[in-house]
Amino acid sequence: MKTFVFLFLFGFSFLFASAQMPTDIRGQIITFANGGYVGLAYARVELLFFDSRFPPGQQWRLIAVTTTDANGFYGFNNILPNFYSIGVNQAKTYNIQVLEIDHRYYTFQQLPQFQF
């Protein structure tokens, strides 16, 4: 009985130790206007995940939606590490990889600027 309890507790602790922690991601959408790059204000930004378990045409799953601020900045909270796409105004998509970060040193993952 003691061996069973030990193995059960060991396996349970391993499950939690190996679980990936969600992270927050932040980015900016920019566009070329008036001779320079500026943030794309109030654009619809979608976080999409490709799930091959679904039939063709239904594999892109909408995870979250937000809107950029006046300077083109946006963010998503509590995103699990994986590969995703960022969709902007349902016109362009950009592939990203969300990584597990060390929350002792970082509060979010900064994504590159995407030009729209």
C-alpha positions in Angstrom: 0.0 0.0 0.0 2.8 2.4 0.8 4.4 1.8 -2.6 1.1 2.5 -4.3 0.7 5.8 -2.4 4.2 6.8 -3.1 3.9 6.1 -6.9 0.6 7.8 -7.1 1.9 11.0 -5.4 5.2 10.9 -7.4 3.2 10.6 -10.6 0.8 13.3 -9.6 3.6 15.7 -8.7 5.4 14.9 -12.0 2.2 15.8 -13.9 2.1 19.3 -12.4 5.8 19.8 -12.7 5.8 19.1 -16.4 2.6 21.2 -17.2 3.3 24.3 -19.3 2.4 27.6 -17.7 0.3 30.1 -19.7 1.8 33.4 -20.5 0.7 36.9 -21.7 1.8 38.1 -25.1 2.1 41.6 -26.4 2.7 43.1 -29.8 2.2 46.0 -32.2 0.7 46.2 -35.7 2.3 49.0 -37.8 1.4 50.4 -41.2 3.2 52.8 -43.6 1.4 56.1 -43.7 2.4 59.7 -44.4 6.0 58.8 -45.2 6.6 56.6 -42.2 5.6 53.7 -40.0 2.8 54.3 -37.5 0.7 52.0 -35.3 -2.4 50.6 -36.9 -5.1 52.1 -34.6 -8.2 50.1 -33.6 -7.6 47.1 -35.8 -9.3 43.7 -35.0 -6.6 41.2 -33.9 -7.4 37.5 -33.7 -5.4 34.7 -32.1 -5.9 31.5 -34.1 -4.8 27.9 -33.5 -4.6 25.2 -36.1 -6.2 22.0 -34.8 -5.7 19.0 -37.2 -8.3 17.0 -35.3 -11.1 18.9 -37.1 -12.1 18.4 -40.8 -10.5 20.5 -43.5 -12.0 24.0 -43.6 -12.7 23.9 -39.8 -9.2 23.5 -38.5 -8.5 27.1 -37.6 -9.9 27.7 -34.1 -10.4 31.2 -32.8 -8.8 31.4 -29.4 -9.2 35.2 -28.6 -10.0 38.5 -30.2 -8.9 42.0 -29.2 -8.5 45.5 -30.7 -5.3 47.5 -31.0 -5.1 50.7 -29.1 -4.5 54.1 -30.8 -0.8 53.2 -31.3 -1.3 49.7 -32.7 -0.5 47.8 -29.5 -2.4 44.7 -28.5 -2.2 41.8 -26.0 -3.6 38.4 -25.1 -3.5 36.9 -21.6 -3.1 33.3 -20.4 -2.0 31.8 -23.6 -0.5 28.3 -23.5 2.9 27.8 -25.3 2.3 26.6 -28.8 2.3 27.7 -32.5 -0.5 30.2 -33.4 -1.4 32.8 -36.0 -2.2 36.4 -35.5 -5.0 37.6 -37.9 -5.4 41.4 -38.5 -8.7 42.8 -39.8 -9.4 39.3 -41.3 -7.0 40.4 -44.1 -3.4 39.3 -43.1 -2.1 36.6 -40.8 1.3 36.2 -39.2 2.7 33.0 -37.7 4.0 33.1 -34.1 5.3 30.8 -31.5 4.3 31.4 -27.9 7.1 30.2 -25.5 7.0 29.3 -21.9 8.7 32.1 -20.0 10.3 32.3 -16.7 7.8 34.2 -14.6 10.4 35.1 -12.0 12.0 37.5 -14.5 9.4 38.2 -17.2 5.7 39.2 -17.1 4.9 38.7 -20.8 6.4 37.6 -24.2 7.0 40.5 -26.5 6.1 39.6 -30.2 7.8 41.4 -33.1 6.1 44.3 -34.9 3.9 43.1 -37.8 3.5 45.4 -40.8 0.0 45.6 -42.2 
